Amino acid sequence: MLGASRLEVKCQDGKDRMARVPGKLRKRVWMRQGDIVIVVPWDFQDSKADVIWRYTGPQVGWLKRNGYI
């Protein structure tokens, strides 16, 4: 967590990106350190991304059991 709705995320492609949480997601979902999120890298700047989804605890368990993570 960097503050001002920004996060440092570690992506599956091995890159660290600065991600921002858009307004509609920021008002509905709390982000914490260690959460599993889906991010979409920006087309014009590969070092930045947008968060589009945060998985809950039971969802993360299901993803691990079924081999997605």
N, C-alpha and C positions, 0 to 999 in steps of 0.2 A: 504494500500500500504506500503510495507516494503522496496522497492527499489530493484535493481538488478533483475527485473522481478519476484519478489516474492510478494504474497498477503497473508493476513490473511482472511480466509473465514469461515463463519458460515454455517454448513451443516444442512440438514433437520433431520439428526439423532441426532442432539443436540451437536455435537462435533465441536470444533474449530480446523481447520487444516491450516497448512502453504501450500499454493499452488504455483506452479511455472507455468509461462506462457512459453510454448515451443517456439522455435525460429520462426517457420513458422507462428504461430499465433501472436507473438509479433511484427512482421514486418507489419502485415496487420491490426490489430485491437488495438485501444487504450483502456486501462482499466482505470476505474475511481471508486472512492469509491461509494458504493451504487449500483453498477451494479449487475444484475442477471446473474450468470454464471453456467455452468455445469462443475463439477469436477469429476475426477475418482481417488479414493483413491489408494495409492500404495498397492500392495499385501504384501510386506514384512515390511512396516512401516506405520501403520494406521494413524499416526499423520500428514502425508504429502499426497499431491495429485497433480494431473496435471489438468490444466484448458484446456478444449477441445472446449468450445463454450461460447460466450458472446451474450446475447440477447439485441436487440435494444429497444428503448422506445415503438414503436408500437407493437412489439412482446410481451413485458411484459404486455401491456394492454390487448392483446388478451388472454394471459395465465391466467390473473386474471379474465376476463369476463367468461371464460370457465371452471373455477374452478380448474386449474392445480396448482395454487399458492394460 
